Amino acid sequence: VGGSIIMKKSSSDQSTLSFPAVKTSNAKRDLSKPILPVKIVVDKSSYELYVYDSHGWFATYPVVFGNPSLDDKRMEGDRNTPEGTFRIVNKRVHDKWDRYMGLDYPTRESIEKFNQRSKEEDPCIGFTRRGIGIHGTWPREDFVIDRYKNWTNGCISLKNSDVEDLYSYIPVGTPVEIRNDQGIADRKDNTSRCHFKG
């Protein structure tokens, strides 16, 4: 079941503990808090969210996204998770997805990317202003993470116990880098972009 693992530094000896992703919801946490400042790096190709603190790597969580293509967000309704550098601008308990940490999407970088693509690549690209965030799953549906089932509308989804843990120590203002280390050459070519309805 799922090959991702969640790992954190141990508070007692600074060694690394590893748990299979399927067990993370039940794992007890006797671990330190990160030393501020922190940053988050999300790699879409590995389905992982990494947390770094002032001493380096702190934690890794398994995640899923929206569209299975893992492409960069191109337009409203494509369910793609945007790539780029963002910040957490709000945090709240969510009535459907446990915890929610909203990103400052779209950023100036996102807007420039949309404008460039619409000029050079695809005049059908429509700009999006909908929010993107980091959140949990529907109640009792943590299995979607273990199965790498991309289900969101472009957000980043963690198991509920993992998003609660992340939420407990990540402050508003934390930088978040979303990338796809798979590389441009390996990505699927989406030839039906203009025919998308949604």
N, C-alpha and C positions, 0 to 999 in steps of 0.2 A: 504494500500500500504506500503510495507517495514516497519519493526519494529525497525530499527536502528534509533538512534537520533544523532544529532551533538550538542555538548554542549561546551561552553567556559566560562571562567571566565569573568565577566563584569569588565571593567576598573574602573568604578565609585565606586562600592560597594563590589567587590570581591565575589558577590553571583554568583550562577550558572544559566545560561539561557538555556532552552531546546527548540529545534525545531524539529518537525518530519522530517525524512530524505527526504521526498518528497518535503519539503519546503526549504531545505537548499540552493538550487540554487538561490532562490529569496531573501534570508535573507540578510538584511543590517548588516554590521559589524561595531559596535562602541565599539570595544573591544581592550584591551591592547595587546601589544606584549609580548611574553614570556621572562622571565629573564634567560639569558644564564648561564650555559650550558643547552641544551635541549637534550632529547632523545626520540626516537619513539619506541613504542611497538605495534606490529601487532599481533592480536589474530585471527587466521584463523577460529576457531570454532565459534566465535561471529561475524565474518565479520566486525571487527572494528579496526581502527588505533588510538592509543592513543598517545598524546603528553604530555610529562612531562617536566617541567622546574625546576629551582632551588628551587621553592616553592612547588613542587608536581605536581598533575594533572593539565593540562592546557586545553586540547581539546580532543574531540573524533569525528572521521569521519567514516561514513559507507564506506566499501570497498568490492571489489570482487577480485577473483584470476583467476587461470587457470583451472586446472582439478577439476571437482565437488567432487572428492573423498577427497580433502583437504589433501592428503598424502604428506609426505616430498619428495622433488625432489630425484629421483633415477637415472635418465639417461637423456641424450639429447633427446628432443622431447616428453617427457612424459607430458608436460604442467603443472607439479606440481610446486608449489611455495616452494622454499627451506626454511628450518627452521634453525635457528642458529642466531649468532650475526654478524652483518655486519656494514659497515659505508657508508655514502653517499660520493661518490668520485667525482661526477660531477653533474652539473645542466644545463639544457638548455631548451629553448622553442622548442617544438616538432611540426613538420609540420602535424602530424596525431593525436597525443594524447595530445595536448595543452602544458603541461609542463612535463618534465622528470627529475627525480633525480636517477642517476645510483648508484647501490650498488657495493661494492668490491667483488662480487661473481664471482668465487668461492674463498673462503678463505682457509687458511690452515686447519681449522676445517672441512670445506666441503670436501676437498680432503681426509682427514683422514677417514671421514665417508664413502665416496665412496670406498676407499681401503678396509676398514673393511667389508663393505657389500659384496663386490665382493669376498672376501675370505670366509666369513662365511655363507652368505645367498644365494647369487645369482651370479653365474659366468657370467651371461648375462648382468650385469649392465655395462653400458658404461659411462665413465666420460664425463661431459659436461663443456664447457668453454664459453658458451653463456652468455651474460649479462642479469642481472635481475635488475629491477628498479621499481620505484613508478611513476605512470603517470595517466593522465586523460583517457577519453573515446574518441571514434570517435565523430566527431561533431554531435550534436543533438541526442546523444545516452546515455545521463545520466540515462535514464530509466533502463538500465541494472543493475545499482547499487541498485535502489529501488526494483528490482525483484530478487536480489541475483543471477544474471546470470553470472557465471564464464566464461569468454571469452578470457582471455589472454593466452600467451604462458608460463606463470609462474610468470609474474609480478604482482604487486599490483595496482589495478585501483581504482581511486576515481572519483566522479563527477568533471567536469571541473572547476566549481567555487570553489570547495573544494581543488583541487590540486593547483589552482592558489593561494589560501589563504595560504596553507601549504608552497608552494614554496617561498612565499613572506618573510617568517621569519625563515625557516630552513636553516642553513649554511652547506656548504660542511664540512665533518668531523663528522657530527651528527651520533651517534650510532643508529642502528636499530636492534631491536630484533624481530625475526619472530618466533612465536610459535603456537602450536595447543593445547589449554587447554582441548580439548576433551579427551585426554588420549590415550595411545597406545592400551589399551584393547578394546576401542570402535571403533577403525578405521577398515575400510573394509580391508579384506585380498585380495590382488591383486595376484591371482594365475596365471595370464597370462602375467607376466612381460617379459618373454623371447620371447613372440610372438608379442610384440609391434612393429609396424612398423611406423616410422615417424621421 
